Amino acid sequence: MDRGTREPANMIEEGESMLHPGLLEHAAIFEHAPMGIMFTQPGVVRRCNPRMAQMFGYAPEELVNTSGACLFVSEEQYHAFLAEAAPALHDGRLFEKAEQRLRRRDGSTFWGRVRAKSVEPGRRAAGTVWMVEDVSAARAAETEVRAIMNNAGIGILFTRDRRVVRYNRGFAQMFGFGAEEAVGVPVRSLYGSDEHYHEIGDAAANLLARGESFQAEAWMVRADGRPIWVQLIGHQVRRDDPALGNIWIIEDRTRNKRAEETLRNALLENQAILDNAVLGIAVVERGRTLHCNAKMEELFGYPPGGINGIPVAELYPDSASWMAARRETARDFLAGRVHMAEHEVVRADGSRFWARLSGRLFDLAQRQGRSVWLVDDVTARREAAQAVARARDELELRVLERTAELAGANALLQAEIVERRQAEARVHHMAYHDSLTGLPNRSLLSDRLDRAMLSSQRNDRKLAVMFIDLDRFKTINDSLGHLAGDHLLKEVANRLCRAVRASDTVARLGGDEFVVLVPGIEGPRDCTQVAEKIIEVLSAPIPHEGRILHISPSIGICLYPDHGQDVATLMRNADAAMYHAKGAGRNTWQFFTERMNESAARHFELESSLRVALAANQFELFYQPVIEAGTRRVHALEALLRWRRPGLGLVGPDEFIPILEESGMIIAVGEWVLRSACEQAVAWQRQGLPAVPVAVNLSGRQFAQRGLAGTVRRIVEETGIAPALLELEITETTLMQSGGHTLEVLEQINAMGVRLSIDDFGTGYSSLAYLKRFPVHKIKVDRAFVRELEASAEDRAIVAAVMALANSLQLSVVAEGVETEAQLQLLREHGCELAQGFLFARPLEAHQVPELLR
Ligand SMILES: Nc1nc2c(ncn2[C@@H]2O[C@H](COP(=O)(O)O[C@H]3[C@@H](O)[C@H](n4cnc5c(=O)[nH]c(N)nc54)O[C@@H]3COP(=O)(O)O)[C@@H](O)[C@H]2O)c(=O)[nH]1
């Protein structure tokens, strides 16, 4: 280069005349040099080559002898340039200025690289050779490169001999260095470890040495020690000159790395989630599975990866179920909904299970796009649900049944409660009321009487207790039966209630005993009116089953506080008064007097004594003969009961038979009489006495007794008496008042061969029709008709009528109570041949009879 600049100058100095071929060559070079060459002598251009002139926009000859100042932008610049170059030129050194702004002829400027050297150091006048290169393009390029270097987002690093030579702003910012701070530092310091540095460095060196570029991503270290993930692209600055070092393009990808790591971690997490999910998860596109997790494969029995890419239809048992599922899915996806459903699906081995599917589109805007599906095996849950449903159904059924049962039980319970309450009410009513008539019973009467007494004390009034007994009720009851008796009692109860005020109490104590409690009266007169009214209402006949019943009351009255201060006393005294009313002829009333207590006491004593009489063998039978009037022979013997009462002697039946009947003892005593009479008759026969029929009286109570025929049969059989020698006497009243079984009993007795007779005939109300039907053999005309026979034409008429009746019915007739021959005579005149009475014999003791019979 030095030589190049010197040779043209010499040639100029020596002149063209001195040219030789070498010089010619130099001249050619001068003429064709690609750079501008110019020779100046102080301040003036003496010679320039074409390139120089071209560079400044002149023709070469136009520059010759011009001032060098015209080549500069201004005089100031020109002189400043000369001053700058002068030292070097003076010293004979090469002056070089990389960039100098120069001016063309047309005023435009360009950047030139200027080099100069004095032809003769120290002597400016000798001239100076100048060489100028237009570096505008290079400078622009360098400026651009520098701009790129400085403004690039990436780091650019120049290294040589593994040290930093240069770098751009991007690198400085990226690694936290100042503008020149890292120049000269070892590249090693940009790495976190030797190992890392060598790993990258060695890999890069191999490639770069071969002239190839190196590209890698690596962790490097910033100036502050923080790691930075970068992408490195390395090149040699010049392939043919490795000594120039390398250039590195560095991109900070830390954020990307972090994002990638985050993404990778997220993917790993997702994968882990997928791999460990308890649900099958699959991605489906266009009817095929793209990929799925392990659980999905496990659910469907596919090997790893085996389910990927298969048509989803293969997971369904048949095309119909697949198409249905697809339609439902399409409908939901179209509506922007998640599709959730349970379908039966098929495993790889063909077995089926129930799956719960939940599918959703990745992108709702793409209905046909990719979708993700969650699959769960719900077979067990469905079976459990079905089992639960079955259990629930069964439970509901059982609950319904149980409810129905409970409803039924409840209804029953309610009914039972109602029934129980009704029963309790009934029991309560029964406890305080008479079951037959519904009237208050003795307990309620006592209670009301108590209250009435208290009320009377407060009001200073009296009250009456009226004890009512129905006359001859027992006879009616025994003879006509309980139904008739009950009917009669109810009717009496009704009539009593109608006869008194609502404030009065009508109670039934039992049997035919009633009590009327009349509170708030002034005195006896008030209650006698009540008694009269009772008698009146009860006097009306009582029809019953075609019969007309007649009843009358015997009423005993006592007053509070006059006749007693407590319930028991009042009741006892009213009872005593009632007995006296009965004794006074019945159908009447009696006020209580103190004397009545004595009578009642006797009655009580009598009854008490009778209760032991049978067991104590105190009863005896007397016998009174029935005589054949013509022959005066004994036709029959009537057994008549006597009570040999200790200390009191013989008591007649009129005194105690009513008590026996009232108390019911007549049943046992009557049977004793029947048995004793039969035994006696048999005994007499066995003694060889003539066989004479024995007649036994039957009370109404006995006759009404069920089983009478059986009792008679048993006694006849047991005693051995011939039935024809036994006669049973029944009073006309008993016969007529007995119930519907009368005929039946009579026929049973008659069938045994036992004879029957009607006692006390004429005192009752015999019906001819009945007499005709009843199998009786004999009638006994009551002695009341015999007694006045001589004096009473009426009685004679009656006897005549009876005789006529008996004849027509072919009945025997016995006249009772015959005491005189006149009576006997009259009776015989009326055709009565059988008679009984004191005229022939009084009732005899048994031991007296044989003499009579002989
Ligand atoms: N159910 C039963 N009744 C019986 C029984 N024994 C007797 N009686 C009945 O008692 C009533 C009274 O009987 P009695 O005191 O024995 O009187 C009888 C005769 O003594 C009496 N009589 C007989 N002749 C005369 C007479 O000429 N004058 C007169 N004043 N009295 C006389 O008549 C009674 C017998 O009557 P009758 O029975 O109607 O034949 C009496 O009704 C007895 O029936 C018995 O065991 N069971």
The ligand as an SDF file (V2000), in Angstrom:
LIG
                    3D

 47 52  0  0  0  0  0  0  0  0999 V2000
 -148.4730  -76.0380   96.6100 N   0  0  0  0  0  0  0  0  0  0  0  0
 -148.8540  -76.6710   97.6350 C   0  0  0  0  0  0  0  0  0  0  0  0
 -149.9110  -76.2210   98.2310 N   0  0  0  0  0  0  0  0  0  0  0  0
 -150.2970  -76.8950   99.3150 C   0  0  0  0  0  0  0  0  0  0  0  0
 -149.6280  -77.9960   99.8230 C   0  0  0  0  0  0  0  0  0  0  0  0
 -150.2730  -78.3990  100.8990 N   0  0  0  0  0  0  0  0  0  0  0  0
 -151.3010  -77.6050  101.0670 C   0  0  0  0  0  0  0  0  0  0  0  0
 -151.3430  -76.7070  100.1340 N   0  0  0  0  0  0  0  0  0  0  0  0
 -152.2650  -75.6610   99.8970 C   0  0  0  0  0  0  0  0  0  0  0  0
 -152.3390  -74.9020  101.0130 O   0  0  0  0  0  0  0  0  0  0  0  0
 -153.6120  -74.3470  101.0960 C   0  0  0  0  0  0  0  0  0  0  0  0
 -154.1200  -74.6210  102.4860 C   0  0  0  0  0  0  0  0  0  0  0  0
 -154.0560  -75.9670  102.7290 O   0  0  0  0  0  0  0  0  0  0  0  0
 -154.4980  -76.5830  104.1150 P   0  0  0  0  0  0  0  0  0  0  0  0
 -154.3140  -75.6230  105.1820 O   0  0  0  0  0  0  0  0  0  0  0  0
 -153.8850  -77.8830  104.1550 O   0  0  0  0  0  0  0  0  0  0  0  0
 -156.0110  -76.6700  103.8380 O   0  0  0  0  0  0  0  0  0  0  0  0
 -156.5110  -77.7590  103.1360 C   0  0  0  0  0  0  0  0  0  0  0  0
 -157.5650  -78.3570  103.9110 C   0  0  0  0  0  0  0  0  0  0  0  0
 -157.2860  -78.4300  105.2800 O   0  0  0  0  0  0  0  0  0  0  0  0
 -158.7180  -77.4470  103.6700 C   0  0  0  0  0  0  0  0  0  0  0  0
 -160.0320  -78.0760  103.9110 N   0  0  0  0  0  0  0  0  0  0  0  0
 -160.3360  -79.3070  103.5040 C   0  0  0  0  0  0  0  0  0  0  0  0
 -161.6920  -79.5190  103.8970 N   0  0  0  0  0  0  0  0  0  0  0  0
 -162.0480  -78.4060  104.4560 C   0  0  0  0  0  0  0  0  0  0  0  0
 -163.2870  -77.9930  105.0310 C   0  0  0  0  0  0  0  0  0  0  0  0
 -164.3000  -78.7370  105.0760 O   0  0  0  0  0  0  0  0  0  0  0  0
 -163.4030  -76.7510  105.5370 N   0  0  0  0  0  0  0  0  0  0  0  0
 -162.2490  -75.8820  105.4940 C   0  0  0  0  0  0  0  0  0  0  0  0
 -162.4520  -74.7080  106.0520 N   0  0  0  0  0  0  0  0  0  0  0  0
 -161.1560  -76.2810  105.0010 N   0  0  0  0  0  0  0  0  0  0  0  0
 -161.0260  -77.4800  104.4560 C   0  0  0  0  0  0  0  0  0  0  0  0
 -158.6160  -77.1460  102.3220 O   0  0  0  0  0  0  0  0  0  0  0  0
 -157.2130  -77.2010  101.9140 C   0  0  0  0  0  0  0  0  0  0  0  0
 -157.1050  -78.0740  100.7110 C   0  0  0  0  0  0  0  0  0  0  0  0
 -157.5690  -77.3520   99.6760 O   0  0  0  0  0  0  0  0  0  0  0  0
 -157.2600  -77.7670   98.2480 P   0  0  0  0  0  0  0  0  0  0  0  0
 -155.7020  -77.8160   98.1470 O   0  0  0  0  0  0  0  0  0  0  0  0
 -157.7460  -76.6810   97.3850 O   0  0  0  0  0  0  0  0  0  0  0  0
 -157.7660  -79.0520   98.0330 O   0  0  0  0  0  0  0  0  0  0  0  0
 -154.4530  -75.0590  100.0770 C   0  0  0  0  0  0  0  0  0  0  0  0
 -154.7160  -74.2660   99.0610 O   0  0  0  0  0  0  0  0  0  0  0  0
 -153.6100  -76.1640   99.6490 C   0  0  0  0  0  0  0  0  0  0  0  0
 -153.7700  -76.5260   98.3070 O   0  0  0  0  0  0  0  0  0  0  0  0
 -148.5300  -78.4370   99.1500 C   0  0  0  0  0  0  0  0  0  0  0  0
 -147.8700  -79.4090   99.5230 O   0  0  0  0  0  0  0  0  0  0  0  0
 -148.1660  -77.7450   98.0470 N   0  0  0  0  0  0  0  0  0  0  0  0
  1  2  1  0
  2  3  2  0
  2 47  1  0
  3  4  1  0
  4  5  2  0
  4  8  1  0
  5  6  1  0
  5 45  1  0
  6  7  2  0
  7  8  1  0
  8  9  1  0
  9 10  1  0
  9 43  1  0
 10 11  1  0
 11 12  1  0
 11 41  1  0
 12 13  1  0
 13 14  1  0
 14 15  2  0
 14 16  1  0
 14 17  1  0
 17 18  1  0
 18 19  1  0
 18 34  1  0
 19 20  1  0
 19 21  1  0
 21 22  1  0
 21 33  1  0
 22 23  1  0
 22 32  1  0
 23 24  2  0
 24 25  1  0
 25 26  1  0
 25 32  2  0
 26 27  2  0
 26 28  1  0
 28 29  1  0
 29 30  1  0
 29 31  2  0
 31 32  1  0
 33 34  1  0
 34 35  1  0
 35 36  1  0
 36 37  1  0
 37 38  2  0
 37 39  1  0
 37 40  1  0
 41 42  1  0
 41 43  1  0
 43 44  1  0
 45 46  2  0
 45 47  1  0
M  END
$$$$
